[in-house]
């Protein structure tokens, strides 16, 4: 099984890339984690003088980003949307989910939307919704947090001392 973190946003600070790579590198090939970073909304389109997106453009931006996210999902992969309204799993529950995903035999695609959230199409296609926290987290931090939690779940399943509940 491969886990594909498919996320809107391409330019991240160095600490984000380093943190993600550190945890992704620790996972074994049978639970490989990769990142597919996609561009966000088109710069300049629908933006006012402050550089912000007009409210009327938000649905279009979400839809366009959603189309790019779904196009990047590998064939037959289980889609899991990272969504604040999803299920919040403890580390132990995530380990059980990881074990169930492995048993299913398909790849897993974890979708992370842009600052305006996931499109309705992404949410509708998702087999599961995962909430990392009731807090609103910055998108760069989500990448590192997901990688660390997946490594923690893998470690727990292997009886590795990294996970000390």
N, C-alpha and C positions, 0 to 999 in steps of 0.2 A: 504494500500500500504506500502510496505517495500522498503527502498533504501539500496542497497548493494554496498558499496565502495570496489571494488576488485582491489587490488594494488600489484605490485611487490615490494618486500622489506619487510623483517621481523624485522630487528633490528633497531629500531628508538630510538633517544634520549628520555628521560623521558618527556621533555616538549611537544613533538609531541603527545605522548600517552595521556598526561594530557589534552592538548588542544582539541584533537579530542573527547575524552570522555566527556569533559565538555559540548561541544555543542551537541553531540549526545544524552546525557542524558536530555537535555532541550526539545528535540522533543517529541511529544506525540506518543503513541502507533500506532495511525493511520497513522503516517508518520515516523516510526522508521528507524533509520540509524544504520547500522552495518558495521563493517570492516572485510574483509577477506584479510589478508596479506599473500602473497605467496612468496616462495623463488625465488631469481633471478637466473642468470646463474650459472652453476656449477663451484665452486671454483677449480682453478687449470687447468681446461680444456681450452685449447686454449690461455692460458695466458703466456706471455713472462716473462723475468726476472724482469721487472718493475711492474708486476701484472696487466698490462693493457691487454685488449682483442685485439687480432689481427684483422685487418680489414676483413680478410677472415672469421672470426668466427662470426662477427656481424649478418649476416642474420640467421645463425643457432640459435644464442642466442635469437634473436627477435622471431623467429618461435617457439622455445621451450617455451619461456615465454608466447607467445600468446596462445599456446595450453593449458597451465595451466590456464590462465585467462578465456578462453572460457569454459573450463571444470568446472569452479567454478560458472558460471552464472546459476541462478535458472531457471527451465523450464518456458517457456513463458515470461520471463522478457524482458522488453524493454532494449536494450543495447545502452548506451551513452558512446562514447569514449571521454576521455579528451585528446584533441589534439590541438596543437598550430595553426593548420590550420582550426579549427572549428569556430563556431559562438561565438562571444564574447557577452554575455548578460549583460545588466545593472541589477541592483538589482531588478528593477521593471519587466524586461523581464524574469528574472529567476523565480520570483514569478508567473508570468503567465505560464511559463513552468511547474512549480511544480503543479499548479492548473490543467493544461492539463494532466499531468501524473496521478494525482489522479483520474481525470474523466475517464481516459483510463481503470483503474481498475487493471492493471498489476503491478507487482513489477518492479523496475528500477535497473539496474546494471550499475554502473559507473566504467569504466575500466581505470586504470592508469598503463601505461607501466613502464618499468625500465628506466635507464638512456639512453638507446639507442632507446627509443620510443616504440610505439605499432606496432605489426606485421600487415602486409597487411590483414591477415585473420580477425583480430579484427576490423580493419577499415571497411572492407567489410561487416561484420555482424552488425555493428552499425547502428541504425536507425537515430541517431543524433551524431554530433560532437560538443563538447563544449570546447571553448578556454577560460581559466581563465584570460589570459593576453597575450599581445604581447611579454612580457618578458619571458625568460626562467626561470622557477621557480624550486627550489630544490624539489625533490619528497617528503621529509618529510613535507615541508611547504604546499604542495598541500593538504595533508590529513586534516590539520587544516583549511585551507582556504575553502575547499569544505564544511566541517561540519559547519563552521560559516556562509557561504553564504546560505546554505540550511535552517539553523535556522532563518536567517534574512528574507528569502523568506517566510517561514512559519509564522513568526511574522507579516510580512506585510499583508498576507492574512487574519490573525486573527484580524487585527487592533490593535495589541500589540504595545506599545510605543518603543520597542527595535529598530524597524525600523523607523528612522527619516530621510527621504529622504531629 
